[in-house]
Amino acid sequence: MTSTLDLTFTQVLTDWYRENKRDLPWRKDKNPYHVWVSEIMLQQTRVEAVRDYYTRFMKELPSVSDLAEADEQTLLKLWQGLGYYNRIRNMHKAAAVIQNDFGGDFPKTYEVIKTLPGTGEYTAGAIASICFDQRVAAVDGNVLRVMSRLCEDYEDIKSAAMKKRIAAYLQALYPDEGCGDFTQGLIELGALICVPNGPPKCDFCPVSGYCKARATGTTGLLPVKSSKKERKKVQMTVFILRCGEKLAVRQRGKKGLLAGLYEFPNVDQEMTAEQAVKQVEEWSCRPRDLQRKAEYRHIFTHVEWEMTGYYFSCDSENEEFQWVSEKEMEMEIPLPSAFGYFI
């Protein structure tokens, strides 16, 4: 990797970050618990969407020990809507490790942080540099995009070798002090200037003079990213069954997609209204009337659900399902957004 980046670049970017950084709740201090929670939440999720989740999470679980002692259903409910529920399960495991092996004190080195369940190189690097001023790179999609343009590098940014190479290259650019601001400056540059969707805002970039892609007019060709595999499509019929003031839900299995969360009863096929009525009858819910029909599509990383929903009022509560009030649904039942469309 060749470029003109040096410690002057580091200082320019760090100064820009300090003057222009967004006011975000997890930047109020350098508490590693706060940074950890925010970094896990921010993976594949917009900053604005995370603000309210982060605030609510911290209100309910203000410390590592609170997280370690929380029950899984509470955690899943707090995480509801963020997706990737294994992340909160891994955080729960990691909190228990911190509580049991480190006396509740967050580990302070990159090497140890990286051993926590669910904590990869990026998250460990972010915590180590931001909270403990260690000269460790945190390379996410934003940083990969920024560096591919700065260095005019045409290697696939999904390549593990590319990520490793950029991390090693950045290591030499870290300052002796203020490592966290440099880490966040790189991330902020990718989020606000060298943006993921649309052309980069080069006229506003504090380090455009260092950018080889801008100099050669190739910003539009970078980064190089291999195409995604086509998602599998699954047809699904969802049943919103109301008996009096209660709705039918059931808990999903302990393995697989959305494991342990709740769902409305459903079948993996598209049904007509007549077929749906017959299905509810087979569940012994005694359907009184079919109120309406709704259609939604929910996209996961590797699969796409095409959902047809039927709303029924029923006269019998099948014991196969759990029947809950709307208040219980709102306050206690972790219902993923894939099914939340139908509320």
Helices and strands as residue ranges (DSSP letters): H 7-20, G 25-27, H 32-42, H 47-60, H 64-69, H 72-79, H 86-101, H 110-113, H 121-132, H 141-150, H 160-171, H 179-192, G 202-204, G 208-210, H 212-216, G 219-221, E 232-243, E 246-251, E 262-263, E 266-267, H 273-282, E 287-299, E 303-314, E 322-325, H 326-331, H 337-340
